Amino acid sequence: MHEEWDFFKYYIGMLPQFAFKLNWLWFLPALFIDSVISYPLLKWTQRRHAGKPFNFKEDGTLILGQLFMVSLLVGFQQAAVGNEKTGRKDIMVISLLTIVAYATYFFLPCLLVN
C-alpha cells in the first residue's frame, strides 16, 4: 500500500473514486430531494390548517413550485435513472405517481371549493 503525505496530491488522486467511498451515504441526497419536492405541499397544508383563505399569489406560487419540482424530478429520472442494457427509464415512475396523486389529493379539492 502506497502512503501519500502530500494532502493535495492525495485529494486529487482520490477525486475519481470519491463517490465510491461515500456510497453508504446514498440516502442523504435522496432525503434532500424528497424534502425539496415535499416542501410546497407541506406549506400548503400549514396554510390550510391555519385557516388562511386561498390567495392565488401565495398558493398559486406553491402549486407552481410543486409542478416545477415534479418536472425537475421527471427530468432527473429521464437523464440519470435507467438501465443502459435494458433501456428502461421507468424505474421510479411509481414514486413519481405517488407524489403527483398526493399533491392532487390536497390541491384539487381546495381549488374546486374556492
Buried (B, 14 or more C-beta within 10 A) or exposed (E): EEEEEEEEEEEEEEEEEEEEEEEEEEEEEEEEBBEEBBBBBEBBEEBBEEEEEEEEEEBEEBBEBBBEBBEEBBEEBEEEEBEEEEEEBEEBEEEBEEBBEEBEEBBEEBEEEE
